[in-house]
């Protein structure tokens, strides 16, 4: 079974802090994604990557950056956390470009105070 | 951007009844997928239906796709309390050049009452 592991399940950070959310997948998938999920807004794509060192902006990239130095690892970075970034963050991966099944991690609940 | 829209937003049924959720979308698709999310957890893939398929089954799940109406439905038969979750449809565009992303709807929240 595909496993997508998000390093932190719950985090509380202060406004202005730099925050790293780490994600690792074990199935050699080319594509990796970061979504945020908010009540009433559904899932919104922040960034995705289709190869090592490659990244593409999703629908809401402002305030975020990403890093993909190794194929299995995709990190989401909040350079200066703000309260409006309090949310559930979901990492996901998929094989190839062809609209295949996406496999999700369990999510990271981030609260910025 | 949201492409799929689920209907209804919330559904409450008794255990043993069937649950039907609908999804409408706007542009041509390569495939449509349904996912399930238990409260506070990640999404889990349920079923994928390609644009040239009309119906697909997986256990108690039945998915239909009508590309002329740009709509899909998910039927869960003989529902159980454990089916309580949010259900999302996601679409992959037909013309996927440069695009690797599924677009998710906002979900239907299903409650199955024991």
Boltz contact constraints between the chains, C-beta under 6 A:
constraints:
  - contact:
      token1: [A, 31]
      token2: [B, 100]
      max_distance: 6.0
  - contact:
      token1: [A, 42]
      token2: [B, 104]
      max_distance: 6.0
  - contact:
      token1: [A, 42]
      token2: [B, 106]
      max_distance: 6.0
  - contact:
      token1: [A, 43]
      token2: [B, 104]
      max_distance: 6.0
  - contact:
      token1: [A, 45]
      token2: [B, 101]
      max_distance: 6.0
  - contact:
      token1: [A, 48]
      token2: [B, 101]
      max_distance: 6.0
  - contact:
      token1: [A, 50]
      token2: [B, 100]
      max_distance: 6.0
  - contact:
      token1: [A, 59]
      token2: [B, 1]
      max_distance: 6.0
  - contact:
      token1: [A, 90]
      token2: [B, 42]
      max_distance: 6.0
  - contact:
      token1: [A, 97]
      token2: [B, 100]
      max_distance: 6.0
  - contact:
      token1: [A, 99]
      token2: [B, 30]
      max_distance: 6.0
  - contact:
      token1: [A, 99]
      token2: [B, 31]
      max_distance: 6.0
  - contact:
      token1: [A, 99]
      token2: [B, 92]
      max_distance: 6.0
  - contact:
      token1: [A, 101]
      token2: [B, 45]
      max_distance: 6.0
  - contact:
      token1: [A, 102]
      token2: [B, 102]
      max_distance: 6.0
  - contact:
      token1: [A, 104]
      token2: [B, 42]
      max_distance: 6.0
  - contact:
      token1: [A, 104]
      token2: [B, 43]
      max_distance: 6.0
  - contact:
      token1: [A, 105]
      token2: [B, 42]
      max_distance: 6.0
  - contact:
      token1: [A, 106]
      token2: [B, 41]
      max_distance: 6.0
  - contact:
      token1: [A, 106]
      token2: [B, 42]
      max_distance: 6.0
  - contact:
      token1: [A, 107]
      token2: [B, 42]
      max_distance: 6.0
